[in-house]
């Protein structure tokens, strides 16, 4: 990194764990604000639509985001891993070519994903449970995939340590959704009004991220000439395509587990069950946001330790952050156990109290995942994304049939039991893969 960019280099006078705390603290204010705002518009939409129509909104949203997650080649990890090395070497031109490369890949794959999502919306409705009259809305909502097309920009802000800007960005989408949901609430616009509000929020999230990232690049003299064709990137970074595709497939498989579950609930049960499941999922996410903030900040530190060859320090950081996150998850579970029914009734209104037990099961599964998230990040930082991919694929192939059987036997409770089984299997395998003394995971 050149001398002209002193604030882009990670601070080295403090411990990695301390820097994770500091950066997580910067994100925390945005996550808290976004969480509080989301509670307001979540209460509006659940009370206005009820479990059944709210379930339809969730099904359309999850179908679209699932396709975006699977088809958009996101550049977040790639720009952090390879771009950090370019800046440390003072190779600004190399960083610009890398940025143009990941941007081109991300945006072009996103356009393709939007077209596919819109084209399949009518068929998907018949499979997942929304009526034909909503097929046009589902096709329009395909543009929400733009929320998957800003990860290169987000990676740039992470690389420059601008977690304060990321914190501000996190509030943009919820604010837009709150405004749109309020208009839909007062005007009685129904499902279509709330779905458009969700769409506008997704577009706002992507736009804000790109604006902030390009501004930061301009301040560092990295924007001029950045839009030239990124020739020579693959030659300068051997294996970049394998890293990019493998890491994205891994993230897609992991995300698909969360997205497929409510879609499976809709296909096997009904949209009302989806509404109950998703409200429980969202409530769990709101109270665990402070812990999840660690996940966004630990990867750059792990990548830095990997680049320095400090394998044991990386493992220690993984264990400490995972343990702290899991402890916070158990604290959230205690809150759910004591006040879960009251929280669900307050947010969703009558008819949503039935989500109490699924809330507890989902919270327990997410607590296990909180222990495991730094293990996955550690493997990626070591240049081993295919290890996490193999674990995710095996877990999905082995356990996905279990979801269908559990839903048939236990109905909505089966979704929570499946979440716990999947979390336990994947986190255990990730921990074993990272911590075992194996030459395959030695740093180079």
Backbone torsions as a table, in degrees:
resi	resn	phi	psi	omega
1	UNK	NA	138.6	-175.9
2	UNK	-76.9	164.1	-179.6
3	UNK	-67.2	-19.7	-179.3
4	UNK	-75.3	-4.4	-176.6
5	UNK	-125.8	54.1	-174.9
6	UNK	-64.7	-30.4	-176.5
7	UNK	-84.2	-5.1	178.5
8	UNK	-84.3	-18.5	-177.7
9	UNK	-85.4	134.4	179.7
10	UNK	-60.5	143.4	179.0
11	UNK	-66.4	135.5	-175.7
12	UNK	-114.1	0.1	-178.2
13	UNK	-88.6	-6.6	177.6
14	UNK	-118.5	164.0	-177.8
15	UNK	-72.3	153.9	177.5
16	UNK	-56.8	-41.5	-179.4
17	UNK	-62.9	-39.7	178.5
18	UNK	-64.1	-40.3	178.7
19	UNK	-65.6	-36.1	175.7
20	UNK	-60.1	-45.0	178.7
21	UNK	-60.3	-46.4	-176.8
22	UNK	-61.8	-47.7	-178.6
23	UNK	-68.6	-36.5	176.3
24	UNK	-64.1	-36.2	177.2
25	UNK	-62.4	-36.6	177.9
26	UNK	-65.6	-38.8	178.4
27	UNK	-73.7	-25.7	-170.6
28	UNK	-62.3	-41.2	-178.4
29	UNK	-60.8	-41.2	178.1
30	UNK	-66.5	-39.9	-179.9
31	UNK	-66.7	-40.0	178.5
32	UNK	-63.5	-46.0	179.0
33	UNK	-62.1	-44.6	179.3
34	UNK	-63.5	-38.9	179.1
35	UNK	-64.1	-43.7	179.9
36	UNK	-65.3	-41.6	178.5
37	UNK	-64.0	-41.8	-178.4
38	UNK	-64.0	-32.5	177.0
39	UNK	-62.2	-39.0	-178.7
40	UNK	-66.1	-51.4	-177.0
41	UNK	-74.4	-23.6	174.6
42	UNK	-66.8	-40.3	176.7
43	UNK	-64.0	-38.7	179.1
44	UNK	-62.7	-48.7	-174.0
45	UNK	-72.2	-38.9	-179.6
46	UNK	-68.3	-40.3	179.6
47	UNK	-71.2	-33.1	-179.7
48	UNK	-75.8	-36.4	-172.4
49	UNK	-101.5	-28.7	-173.8
50	UNK	78.0	171.0	-174.7
51	UNK	-58.1	-40.0	-172.7
52	UNK	-69.3	-55.9	-179.1
53	UNK	-69.0	-32.8	174.2
54	UNK	-63.2	-36.8	175.8
55	UNK	-62.7	-37.6	176.9
56	UNK	-64.0	-43.4	177.2
57	UNK	-58.2	-43.6	179.6
58	UNK	-64.1	-42.1	-179.4
59	UNK	-62.2	-45.6	178.7
60	UNK	-63.9	-43.7	-179.1
61	UNK	-64.2	-45.9	-176.6
62	UNK	-69.5	-37.2	176.2
63	UNK	-59.4	-45.8	-177.9
64	UNK	-67.0	-47.7	-178.2
65	UNK	-66.8	-33.4	177.3
66	UNK	-62.7	-44.9	177.2
67	UNK	-63.5	-40.8	177.8
68	UNK	-61.5	-42.8	-179.8
69	UNK	-64.4	-38.0	-176.9
70	UNK	-77.9	-32.9	-170.8
71	UNK	-102.0	-24.2	-178.8
72	UNK	-84.5	123.0	177.8
73	UNK	-84.7	96.8	-172.7
74	UNK	-82.4	140.1	-171.5
75	UNK	-100.8	13.8	-173.2
76	UNK	-60.3	-58.7	-178.3
77	UNK	-64.9	-35.2	-177.5
78	UNK	-66.7	-45.0	-178.5
79	UNK	-69.0	-32.5	178.4
80	UNK	-72.2	-46.2	-175.1
81	UNK	-69.4	-50.0	-176.2
82	UNK	-87.7	-35.0	-179.4
83	UNK	-67.6	-36.0	178.0
84	UNK	-60.2	-40.9	178.8
85	UNK	-65.2	-38.9	179.3
86	UNK	-63.3	-43.4	-179.2
87	UNK	-69.6	-37.7	177.4
88	UNK	-62.9	-30.7	178.1
89	UNK	-85.4	-1.0	-177.7
90	UNK	74.1	17.0	-177.7
91	UNK	-92.9	77.2	-178.9
92	UNK	-64.2	-39.3	180.0
93	UNK	-63.4	-39.0	177.3
94	UNK	-64.8	-38.6	176.8
95	UNK	-64.5	-41.4	179.9
96	UNK	-62.2	-42.8	178.4
97	UNK	-63.9	-39.7	177.9
98	UNK	-64.0	-43.3	178.5
99	UNK	-60.8	-45.8	179.4
100	UNK	-62.6	-37.9	179.9
101	UNK	-63.9	-52.2	-178.3
102	UNK	-66.0	-35.6	177.7
103	UNK	-63.9	-45.8	179.7
104	UNK	-61.4	-44.3	-180.0
105	UNK	-64.1	-44.9	-175.9
106	UNK	-66.3	-46.9	-176.1
107	UNK	-71.8	-39.7	-179.5
108	UNK	-68.2	-41.0	176.6
109	UNK	-67.4	-30.1	177.4
110	UNK	-67.2	-41.1	177.5
111	UNK	-61.9	-41.7	177.3
112	UNK	-62.7	-41.3	-180.0
113	UNK	-63.3	-40.0	178.7
114	UNK	-61.6	-44.6	-179.4
115	UNK	-63.2	-42.4	-179.5
116	UNK	-67.4	-43.3	-179.8
117	UNK	-60.7	-45.5	179.6
118	UNK	-65.1	-40.9	-177.2
119	UNK	-67.1	-29.4	-176.6
120	UNK	-98.6	2.5	-171.7
121	UNK	-62.1	-38.0	-178.8
122	UNK	-65.9	-45.5	179.0
123	UNK	-64.7	-41.4	-178.7
124	UNK	-62.5	-37.1	179.1
125	UNK	-61.1	-40.1	179.4
126	UNK	-68.2	-29.5	-178.6
127	UNK	-81.8	-42.8	-171.3
128	UNK	-97.5	-12.4	168.3
129	UNK	117.2	8.9	173.3
130	UNK	-100.7	148.4	-172.7
131	UNK	-70.9	160.1	-177.9
132	UNK	-58.6	-29.8	-177.8
133	UNK	-65.8	-17.3	179.4
134	UNK	-97.0	3.9	-177.5
135	UNK	-63.7	-38.1	178.3
136	UNK	-64.4	-41.4	177.3
137	UNK	-63.7	-40.1	179.2
138	UNK	-64.5	-38.0	177.3
139	UNK	-65.6	-41.9	177.4
140	UNK	-63.3	-37.8	-177.1
141	UNK	-68.3	-10.7	177.3
142	UNK	-56.3	-26.7	-179.7
143	UNK	-69.9	-10.1	173.9
144	UNK	-66.8	-13.5	175.8
145	UNK	-61.5	-16.2	175.6
146	UNK	-57.0	-24.5	176.8
147	UNK	-66.3	-18.2	175.5
148	UNK	-91.8	-0.7	-170.5
149	UNK	-112.0	30.4	178.6
150	UNK	-130.1	16.7	-174.5
151	UNK	-74.9	-27.6	172.2
152	UNK	-62.5	-43.8	178.0
153	UNK	-62.7	-42.8	178.3
154	UNK	-63.0	-38.2	177.6
155	UNK	-63.1	-37.3	177.2
156	UNK	-61.9	-45.3	179.2
157	UNK	-64.3	-37.6	175.1
158	UNK	-64.3	-42.8	-178.1
159	UNK	-62.9	-37.1	179.0
160	UNK	-84.8	1.1	179.2
161	UNK	71.4	21.8	-177.7
162	UNK	-90.5	60.8	178.3
163	UNK	-70.8	-19.7	174.3
164	UNK	-65.7	-39.6	177.8
165	UNK	-71.2	-38.6	176.2
166	UNK	-61.4	-35.8	177.4
167	UNK	-62.5	-43.2	178.3
168	UNK	-65.9	-38.9	-178.2
169	UNK	-62.8	-33.4	-176.8
170	UNK	-63.7	-20.7	-176.5
171	UNK	-88.3	-19.9	-173.3
172	UNK	-60.3	-51.7	-179.2
173	UNK	-60.8	-49.2	177.9
174	UNK	-59.1	-37.6	178.9
175	UNK	-63.5	-44.9	179.1
176	UNK	-63.4	-41.7	178.0
177	UNK	-63.9	-39.1	179.2
178	UNK	-63.1	-44.0	178.3
179	UNK	-61.8	-48.0	-179.5
180	UNK	-65.0	-41.0	179.6
181	UNK	-66.2	-36.6	178.3
182	UNK	-64.0	-42.1	177.9
183	UNK	-63.3	-44.3	179.3
184	UNK	-64.2	-36.6	179.9
185	UNK	-64.4	-50.4	-175.7
186	UNK	-74.2	-28.8	-178.2
187	UNK	-90.7	-9.3	-177.9
188	UNK	67.4	34.8	-175.3
189	UNK	-70.6	-16.9	176.8
190	UNK	75.4	-157.9	-174.4
191	UNK	-58.4	-42.0	-177.9
192	UNK	-61.9	-40.3	-180.0
193	UNK	-64.7	-43.4	-179.9
194	UNK	-69.0	-35.1	179.8
195	UNK	-66.5	-39.6	176.5
196	UNK	-65.6	-37.5	176.6
197	UNK	-61.2	-42.3	178.1
198	UNK	-63.3	-40.6	179.6
199	UNK	-62.0	-46.3	-179.7
200	UNK	-63.1	-36.2	177.4
201	UNK	-64.3	-40.6	179.0
202	UNK	-64.6	-42.7	179.1
203	UNK	-64.9	-39.9	179.9
204	UNK	-62.7	-41.0	179.3
205	UNK	-57.8	-45.1	-179.5
206	UNK	-67.7	-44.6	-177.9
207	UNK	-62.5	-45.0	-179.3
208	UNK	-61.1	-43.2	179.9
209	UNK	-59.9	-44.5	-179.6
210	UNK	-66.2	-41.6	179.0
211	UNK	-61.3	-46.1	-178.6
212	UNK	-66.1	-41.6	-178.9
213	UNK	-66.0	-44.4	-179.9
214	UNK	-65.9	-34.7	177.1
215	UNK	-65.2	-42.1	178.9
216	UNK	-65.5	-38.3	177.2
217	UNK	-65.7	-39.1	178.4
218	UNK	-63.9	-38.3	178.9
219	UNK	-63.6	-26.5	-178.4
220	UNK	-100.1	9.4	178.8
221	UNK	70.9	25.8	-175.7
222	UNK	-105.9	2.6	-174.7
223	UNK	-94.0	-33.7	-177.7
224	UNK	-62.1	122.5	178.2
225	UNK	80.0	6.7	-174.7
226	UNK	-71.2	-20.5	-174.5
227	UNK	-91.1	14.5	172.3
228	UNK	-69.2	157.2	179.5
229	UNK	-60.0	129.4	-173.3
230	UNK	-78.0	66.0	-179.2
231	UNK	-71.8	142.2	172.9
232	UNK	83.4	3.6	-177.2
233	UNK	-66.4	-44.7	-178.0
234	UNK	-67.2	-32.9	177.3
235	UNK	-71.0	-36.1	-179.9
236	UNK	-75.5	-22.0	-178.6
237	UNK	-128.7	79.4	179.2
238	UNK	-57.5	134.6	178.9
239	UNK	85.1	5.1	-176.1
240	UNK	-65.9	-37.4	179.0
241	UNK	-65.1	-41.8	178.7
242	UNK	-63.2	-42.9	179.0
243	UNK	-63.5	-46.9	-177.1
244	UNK	-62.2	-50.2	-176.4
245	UNK	-69.6	-45.7	-178.0
246	UNK	-62.0	-45.2	-179.4
247	UNK	-64.0	-38.1	179.3
248	UNK	-70.2	-37.7	176.7
249	UNK	-63.9	-40.8	178.4
250	UNK	-61.2	-48.1	179.2
251	UNK	-63.5	-35.8	-179.6
252	UNK	-66.1	-42.1	179.5
253	UNK	-63.7	-44.5	179.3
254	UNK	-62.1	-44.9	180.0
255	UNK	-67.9	-34.2	-178.5
256	UNK	-62.6	-33.3	178.9
257	UNK	-59.9	-44.0	179.2
258	UNK	-70.1	-35.9	-177.4
259	UNK	-80.1	-36.5	-175.9
260	UNK	-69.8	-33.0	-176.0
261	UNK	-57.0	-53.1	177.9
262	UNK	-65.3	-30.7	176.2
263	UNK	-66.1	-39.1	176.6
264	UNK	-66.2	-38.8	176.6
265	UNK	-60.3	-41.6	178.6
266	UNK	-65.9	-39.5	-178.2
267	UNK	-72.4	-39.7	-176.8
268	UNK	-85.8	-40.0	-176.8
269	UNK	-104.8	-102.0	-177.7
270	UNK	-165.5	166.6	-179.7
271	UNK	-60.1	-32.1	179.2
272	UNK	-62.5	-40.3	176.6
273	UNK	-63.9	-35.8	176.5
274	UNK	-63.1	-41.0	179.0
275	UNK	-60.6	-44.0	178.1
276	UNK	-64.2	-45.4	-179.1
277	UNK	-61.0	-45.5	-174.4
278	UNK	-71.5	-35.8	176.9
279	UNK	-62.6	-41.7	176.4
280	UNK	-61.0	-40.7	178.8
281	UNK	-63.3	-44.2	-178.2
282	UNK	-68.4	-39.9	177.4
283	UNK	-61.3	-42.9	177.8
284	UNK	-62.0	-38.4	179.8
285	UNK	-66.6	-38.9	-176.7
286	UNK	-61.4	-46.7	-176.3
287	UNK	-77.6	-15.4	-179.9
288	UNK	-101.0	4.2	-178.8
289	UNK	-57.7	-41.7	178.9
290	UNK	-57.0	-35.1	179.4
291	UNK	-75.6	-39.4	-179.6
292	UNK	-66.6	-19.6	177.0
293	UNK	-60.6	-29.2	177.5
294	UNK	-62.0	-34.3	-175.9
295	UNK	-63.6	-33.3	-178.1
296	UNK	-77.4	-20.4	-173.7
297	UNK	-105.9	-16.7	-174.7
298	UNK	-78.7	-30.5	-174.8
299	UNK	-60.9	-46.4	177.7
300	UNK	-57.3	-36.2	178.6
301	UNK	-69.2	-39.6	177.5
302	UNK	-65.4	-40.3	178.1
303	UNK	-63.3	-37.7	178.6
304	UNK	-66.3	-43.2	177.8
305	UNK	-64.3	-38.1	177.9
306	UNK	-64.5	-42.8	179.3
307	UNK	-62.7	-29.9	179.1
308	UNK	-85.4	-7.0	-178.8
309	UNK	79.9	18.1	-176.5
310	UNK	-93.8	73.8	-174.4
311	UNK	-64.5	-45.3	-177.2
312	UNK	-68.1	-35.7	175.9
313	UNK	-64.7	-37.2	177.0
314	UNK	-62.6	-44.7	-179.9
315	UNK	-63.4	-40.0	178.9
316	UNK	-64.0	-41.6	179.2
317	UNK	-63.9	-40.0	178.0
318	UNK	-60.6	-47.2	-178.2
319	UNK	-64.9	-41.6	-177.1
320	UNK	-69.4	-44.7	180.0
321	UNK	-67.6	-39.0	178.3
322	UNK	-64.5	-41.8	178.6
323	UNK	-64.4	-42.2	179.2
324	UNK	-64.2	-42.2	-179.7
325	UNK	-64.2	-42.2	-178.9
326	UNK	-66.1	-38.1	177.1
327	UNK	-60.4	-42.2	176.6
328	UNK	-64.0	-35.1	177.4
329	UNK	-63.9	-40.2	177.9
330	UNK	-65.7	-35.6	176.8
331	UNK	-62.8	-41.3	177.5
332	UNK	-64.8	-38.1	178.7
333	UNK	-61.7	-37.6	178.0
334	UNK	-62.3	-41.0	177.3
335	UNK	-61.5	-43.7	179.9
336	UNK	-63.8	-41.8	-178.3
337	UNK	-62.3	-37.9	-176.5
338	UNK	-82.8	-39.6	-170.3
339	UNK	-124.5	12.9	-174.1
340	UNK	-58.5	-47.2	-178.6
341	UNK	-63.0	-42.0	179.2
342	UNK	-64.9	-39.3	179.0
343	UNK	-64.1	-46.7	-179.3
344	UNK	-63.3	-40.7	179.7
345	UNK	-67.9	-39.3	-178.8
346	UNK	-66.1	-41.4	-177.8
347	UNK	-79.9	-51.2	-171.6
348	UNK	-90.8	-22.0	-176.0
349	UNK	86.5	-171.3	-178.2
350	UNK	-63.5	142.0	179.4
351	UNK	102.0	-16.0	-177.4
352	UNK	-102.5	-1.8	179.1
353	UNK	-64.0	-23.2	-179.5
354	UNK	-65.7	-6.4	179.8
355	UNK	-88.1	5.9	-173.2
356	UNK	-60.4	-51.9	-175.1
357	UNK	-69.9	-35.7	176.2
358	UNK	-66.7	-32.4	175.3
359	UNK	-60.7	-45.7	-179.5
360	UNK	-64.8	-40.6	-179.7
361	UNK	-67.0	-43.2	178.8
362	UNK	-64.9	-40.2	179.5
363	UNK	-62.6	-38.4	178.1
364	UNK	-66.1	-42.2	177.7
365	UNK	-62.9	-40.9	-179.5
366	UNK	-69.1	-32.3	176.7
367	UNK	-63.5	-39.8	175.4
368	UNK	-64.2	-41.8	177.7
369	UNK	-62.2	-34.1	178.9
370	UNK	-61.6	-35.2	174.1
371	UNK	-65.9	-34.9	-171.8
372	UNK	-88.5	-17.5	-172.9
373	UNK	-60.4	-37.7	179.3
374	UNK	-71.9	-22.2	175.8
375	UNK	-64.4	-44.8	177.6
376	UNK	-62.8	-44.6	178.9
377	UNK	-62.7	-37.1	179.0
378	UNK	-64.1	-41.3	178.4
379	UNK	-65.7	-39.5	177.6
380	UNK	-65.4	-42.1	179.2
381	UNK	-62.1	-31.4	177.8
382	UNK	-78.2	2.0	-178.0
383	UNK	76.5	27.5	-177.6
384	UNK	-122.1	50.2	-179.2
385	UNK	-65.2	-24.1	-179.3
386	UNK	-67.4	-22.7	177.1
387	UNK	-66.9	-47.7	178.2
388	UNK	-66.1	-33.0	178.0
389	UNK	-64.0	-45.5	-179.9
390	UNK	-61.2	-42.9	180.0
391	UNK	-62.4	-45.3	-179.2
392	UNK	-64.3	-43.3	-178.6
393	UNK	-64.5	-44.9	179.9
394	UNK	-62.4	-43.1	-179.1
395	UNK	-62.9	-41.5	-180.0
396	UNK	-65.9	-47.2	-177.0
397	UNK	-64.0	-37.6	-177.2
398	UNK	-79.3	-40.6	-170.4
399	UNK	-95.8	-21.1	-176.8
400	UNK	-58.8	-41.4	175.2
401	UNK	-59.1	-28.3	178.2
402	UNK	-63.0	-35.4	-179.8
403	UNK	-59.9	-46.1	179.7
404	UNK	-60.4	-45.2	-178.8
405	UNK	-67.2	-39.5	-179.9
406	UNK	-66.7	-37.8	178.2
407	UNK	-65.9	-39.5	177.9
408	UNK	-65.5	-38.3	-174.6
409	UNK	-83.7	-45.2	-172.9
410	UNK	-113.7	3.4	-176.7
411	UNK	56.8	-133.0	-170.7
412	UNK	-64.7	-30.1	177.6
413	UNK	-60.7	-30.8	178.7
414	UNK	-59.9	-31.4	178.0
415	UNK	-64.7	-38.4	178.0
416	UNK	-69.5	-39.9	177.6
417	UNK	-63.9	-39.0	177.2
418	UNK	-64.0	-41.1	-179.8
419	UNK	-60.5	-40.3	179.5
420	UNK	-67.3	-42.9	-179.9
421	UNK	-62.4	-43.7	-179.1
422	UNK	-66.6	-43.0	-179.6
423	UNK	-63.1	-43.7	-178.9
424	UNK	-63.7	-44.0	-178.0
425	UNK	-66.7	-46.5	-175.4
426	UNK	-71.9	-42.5	-179.2
427	UNK	-66.1	-40.7	177.0
428	UNK	-61.3	-42.5	179.6
429	UNK	-68.4	-39.2	178.4
430	UNK	-63.7	-43.2	179.8
431	UNK	-62.5	-43.8	179.1
432	UNK	-63.3	-41.0	-177.4
433	UNK	-66.7	-37.4	-176.6
434	UNK	-81.5	-37.8	-170.0
435	UNK	-92.9	-17.5	-179.4
436	UNK	-69.5	143.8	178.8
437	UNK	-77.3	93.0	-176.1
438	UNK	-129.6	136.0	177.0
439	UNK	-60.3	-24.2	-178.3
440	UNK	-64.9	-22.6	-177.3
441	UNK	-110.1	10.8	177.7
442	UNK	-70.7	143.7	179.5
443	UNK	-73.4	145.2	175.2
444	UNK	-103.0	NA	NA
